């Protein structure tokens, strides 16, 4: 831990002072020697840092693409203009972009609610002071009356 702090802060201080008061001698140690490692350990450490950075960058790009997918979904849902940035982020991440399970569930629930609201019964439910059960009962009673009157009709 102290090594990392010294490495980060020490490098920044050298940049700030511009290396004043430091005169490099010919016998100066290599970068690995300065950090108390052998050359092989230092190379492994540098390789590990590069791999970790690549992994973080890949995860970050994936998260950005997932967010862009969500934004795209809502833009389509609410008929908003498309964004070139979102499309670019999705393309950069490739085909492995998937919505998290929780977001997919939320979107599915929203779609079901939208479909219900767009149905006739959903529209009637939005009207205040309307009892749907009473309306259903009246409709069924009317259909039964029509069937009975149709049976009594001599022409049919």
Buried (B, 14 or more C-beta within 10 A) or exposed (E): EEEEEEEEEEEEEEEEEEEEEEEEEEEEEEEBEEBEBEEEEBEEEEEEEEEEEEEEEEEEBBBBBBBBBBBBBEBEEEEEEEEEEBEEBBEEBEEEBEBEEEBEEEBEEEEEEEEEEEEEEEEEEEEEEEEEEEEEEEEEEEEEEEEEEEEEEEEE
